[in-house]
Amino acid sequence: MACWSLRGCDDEMREGCPHAIDPEEKCPLSCQYAKCDRSTYRATTDPALIFDLSIDRSAAAREVCTGCVFFLTNGPRL
């Protein structure tokens, strides 16, 4: 399973989370469990990646992934 498809919280936390109720809603940046501690995570500042329209950002379960170089270069395409 791709790292960007995981929410970061366990089943018990997910049961009470207002964001996890709707599978289409991403975990917000403000959620402490949505932060990424993987060695592959690196925030991008590259405008070409930020504005690339071919990236399927809906595949990311967390907002933090949509700004990650690893996701933007390896994630699914439309």
Contacts in CASP RR format, 6 or more apart in sequence:
PFRMAT RR
TARGET T0000
AUTHOR 0000-0000-0000
METHOD contacts of the structure
MODEL  1
MACWSLRGCDDEMREGCPHAIDPEEKCPLSCQYAKCDRSTYRATTDPALI
FDLSIDRSAAAREVCTGCVFFLTNGPRL
2 59 0 8 1.000
2 75 0 8 1.000
3 36 0 8 1.000
3 38 0 8 1.000
3 40 0 8 1.000
3 65 0 8 1.000
3 70 0 8 1.000
3 71 0 8 1.000
4 59 0 8 1.000
4 60 0 8 1.000
4 61 0 8 1.000
4 62 0 8 1.000
4 65 0 8 1.000
4 68 0 8 1.000
4 71 0 8 1.000
4 75 0 8 1.000
5 59 0 8 1.000
5 60 0 8 1.000
5 61 0 8 1.000
6 61 0 8 1.000
6 62 0 8 1.000
7 14 0 8 1.000
7 20 0 8 1.000
7 27 0 8 1.000
7 33 0 8 1.000
7 34 0 8 1.000
7 61 0 8 1.000
7 62 0 8 1.000
8 27 0 8 1.000
8 33 0 8 1.000
8 34 0 8 1.000
8 61 0 8 1.000
8 62 0 8 1.000
9 17 0 8 1.000
9 20 0 8 1.000
9 27 0 8 1.000
9 31 0 8 1.000
9 33 0 8 1.000
13 33 0 8 1.000
14 20 0 8 1.000
19 25 0 8 1.000
19 26 0 8 1.000
19 27 0 8 1.000
19 28 0 8 1.000
19 31 0 8 1.000
20 27 0 8 1.000
24 58 0 8 1.000
26 60 0 8 1.000
26 61 0 8 1.000
26 62 0 8 1.000
26 63 0 8 1.000
26 66 0 8 1.000
27 33 0 8 1.000
27 34 0 8 1.000
27 61 0 8 1.000
27 62 0 8 1.000
27 63 0 8 1.000
27 64 0 8 1.000
28 34 0 8 1.000
28 63 0 8 1.000
29 63 0 8 1.000
29 64 0 8 1.000
31 62 0 8 1.000
34 62 0 8 1.000
34 63 0 8 1.000
34 64 0 8 1.000
35 64 0 8 1.000
36 62 0 8 1.000
36 64 0 8 1.000
36 65 0 8 1.000
36 68 0 8 1.000
38 70 0 8 1.000
40 68 0 8 1.000
40 70 0 8 1.000
41 64 0 8 1.000
41 68 0 8 1.000
41 70 0 8 1.000
42 68 0 8 1.000
42 69 0 8 1.000
42 70 0 8 1.000
43 67 0 8 1.000
43 68 0 8 1.000
43 69 0 8 1.000
44 50 0 8 1.000
44 67 0 8 1.000
44 68 0 8 1.000
44 69 0 8 1.000
44 72 0 8 1.000
46 69 0 8 1.000
49 55 0 8 1.000
49 67 0 8 1.000
49 69 0 8 1.000
49 72 0 8 1.000
49 73 0 8 1.000
50 67 0 8 1.000
50 72 0 8 1.000
52 72 0 8 1.000
53 78 0 8 1.000
54 77 0 8 1.000
54 78 0 8 1.000
55 71 0 8 1.000
55 72 0 8 1.000
55 75 0 8 1.000
55 76 0 8 1.000
55 77 0 8 1.000
55 78 0 8 1.000
56 75 0 8 1.000
56 76 0 8 1.000
56 77 0 8 1.000
56 78 0 8 1.000
57 66 0 8 1.000
59 75 0 8 1.000
59 76 0 8 1.000
60 66 0 8 1.000
60 71 0 8 1.000
65 71 0 8 1.000
66 72 0 8 1.000
END
